[in-house]
Every structure is written in C-alpha cells, then in structure tokens.
Amino acid sequence: MRRAQACAGVMHNLLGPSLRAWSARQEKQFRKALGPLLGLPPKERWRLVAEKVEGKDHRECAAHYKLQQILEREAAEGKKDA
C-alpha cells in the first residue's frame, strides 16, 4: 500500500489537484471509453479516451489508468498475504 501512496503522490505533483478530482460520472465515462480502445497504441488510446471524459486530458487519463492498475495490484497482493 505504501508503494501506491507514493505513486499517487508523485502523480499528484505532476498533474496537480485534477488527479484527485474524478467524479463518478467521469469514472464511468473513462471505463466505458477505455474498454474498446485497450489494443490501440498508448498515445492514440489516451487521446481518444480523453475525448470521452469530460474535463480530463490525455495525460490525466493515462495517469488515472496507471494509478488504478497499481491500486488493483496492491489489493491483490494484500489478499494473497491475508
């Protein structure tokens, strides 16, 4: 969990407060847009995802995805240790 917190801190410093400010609506838009685009090259994928998420740019979408991956990995590792 410490690794995820450290990563979140670094991303927050890079992107500012917008990293924390994901509404439920934006999260839903993000997940809906991401699914069919996972096979695309990253630059194109995040540009297209950002077009579907109100108020977020491609950098914010990419960072959000990376943070979600880290948190999911941390949660899975925590379940293994329990």
QUIQUIBEL-V816177 format. One record per backbone hydrogen bond with DSSP energy under -1.0 kcal/mol. CO is the residue of the C=O (numbers start at 1). NH is the residue of the N-H. E is the energy in kcal/mol with one decimal. If there is no record, write none. Layout:
# QUIQUIBEL-V816177
((CO | NH | E) (CO | NH | E))
This chain:
# QUIQUIBEL-V816177
((1 | 5 | -2.2) (2 | 6 | -2.7) (3 | 7 | -2.5) (4 | 8 | -2.5) (5 | 9 | -2.1) (6 | 10 | -2.2) (7 | 11 | -2.7) (8 | 12 | -2.5) (9 | 13 | -2.1) (10 | 14 | -1.9) (11 | 15 | -2.8) (12 | 16 | -2.9) (16 | 19 | -1.6) (17 | 20 | -1.0) (17 | 21 | -1.0) (20 | 22 | -1.6) (23 | 27 | -2.6) (24 | 28 | -2.2) (25 | 29 | -2.5) (26 | 30 | -2.8) (27 | 31 | -2.5) (28 | 32 | -2.3) (29 | 33 | -2.3) (30 | 34 | -2.5) (31 | 35 | -1.6) (34 | 37 | -1.7) (35 | 38 | -1.0) (37 | 40 | -2.0) (41 | 45 | -3.0) (42 | 46 | -2.8) (43 | 47 | -1.6) (44 | 48 | -2.4) (45 | 49 | -2.7) (46 | 50 | -2.3) (47 | 51 | -1.3) (49 | 52 | -1.7) (53 | 56 | -1.6) (57 | 61 | -2.2) (58 | 62 | -2.2) (59 | 63 | -2.4) (60 | 64 | -2.4) (61 | 65 | -2.2) (62 | 66 | -2.3) (63 | 67 | -2.6) (64 | 68 | -2.4) (65 | 69 | -2.3) (66 | 70 | -2.1) (67 | 71 | -2.6) (68 | 72 | -2.4) (69 | 73 | -2.3) (70 | 74 | -2.6) (71 | 75 | -2.3) (72 | 76 | -2.3) (73 | 77 | -2.4) (74 | 78 | -2.2) (75 | 79 | -1.8) (76 | 80 | -1.6) (77 | 81 | -1.7) (78 | 82 | -1.1))
